[in-house]
Amino acid sequence: MTKIISIVGTRPQFIKAALVSKKLREKGVKEILVHTGQHYDFNMSDVFFKELGLPEPDYYLGIGSGNHGEQTGKMLIEIEKVLLKEKPDIVIVYGDTNSTLAGALAAAKLHIPVAHVEAGLRSYNKKMPEEINRVLTDHISTWLFTPTKTAVENLHKEGISKGVYQVGDVMFDIALESINRVDEEKVLSKYGLKPKEFILATIHRAENTDFRENLINIWEALNEIASYGYRIIFPTHPRTKKALNEAGININFKNENLLLIEPVSYFEMLALEKNAKLIITDSGGVQKEGYFWETPCVIPRNETEWIELVKIEFNKLAGNKAEAIVKYSLEVLNGEKQYNIIEHLYGKGDASDKIIEVLTQGW
């Protein structure tokens, strides 16, 4: 029997792996799920497994946090042990995290073919650890499953054409499959929100959390937008909460229009994204999910992996200055702009089926 090891470690990866894992097992493939432990908080990990129906990990490595080199190195050591023991035919990695790179490197060095789901994304900012991870992973993968035409073009520019498949976005698949199971009214009621009358904010990238000036600018922008009477709900990533405290920002302040909450489950996040009037986020996945539900995003970064959404002027890159973040947010909130929605930009909701078809050809 063919054996596949799937490696995950963060909440976006749990989402991306959910349907692929389910359909592999339905196909009769022996899948072994390895969780590196990169996200180890319950709201960042376990609850996602429960909602998405992911099987319990066969291996939980418990790596946890650490500097990039330290974390990736520990993962390499532990993943290699699993690969040597299990001897899989294929290793599947997702996205652009340290778990992605460690899994791909460990497999490639043991001459095990790697399948990279969400290949070909580029921000062209090599100061981002995610950019290093995705570029290196693409160059050592056998199968490169891309979500968009832009991603295919990015790979071709780097001389990668063999094994490239434009399948669509697995996150679109699971979003379509999950939204019908979400009680949107219950989620909104929990936080005292009304449809299209609030802003969703998420900040977690190192370029914002690790640079005090950027973080303060974003915080000031959120407060200014809230001062205009717009209600903002802000699920706060543990890294962000720690950075806010270290920056001397009082996160326990009283502002009825800026609500900081704990990280939310996948189902709650879908409901918040779908019902927000605007999303302010530095998350690539959230930018894309906003598009699924036709909710525009203002992005407090200087570049994005999902450049096609900026090109069609659905999302706006605002940089890290408070003035620009406020300006672009108010344009969305006060305007009557019609947004361009391109049909099938991220596929037709069958990316996971296409991935399974490619990986199981000839079996």
Disulfide bonds with the S-S distance in Angstrom:
none
